[in-house]
Amino acid sequence: MPTRDEIKQFSVMIEEMADKQKVGLMDAICHHCKETGLEVEVAATLISPHLKARIKEEAESINLIKKASKLPLWLMVQALRPLHFIML
């Protein structure tokens, strides 16, 4: 099990590599694994929640995965109002 420091170092390194080489995060991870011989399964355990969220956003932006529906704030408030009175 990787430590928090190892996870943070890996995430920072991947983000820097992606920015420097002007590639996506997934491509940066694959490139790093290929260069160092790190297995993809091991790299998966080193991905931080923040990096995971950025990868998800990137995948949604290029239509690799479906975009998560995001309700506008005013609509969420209106939807929750009836529940507020029930909970009282």
Protein Blocks (a to p, Z undefined) as FASTA:
>chain_A
ZZfklmmmmmmmmmmmmmmnopafklmmmmmmmmnopafklmmmmpcfklmmmmmmmmmm
nopaccdddddfklmmmmmmmmmmmmZZ
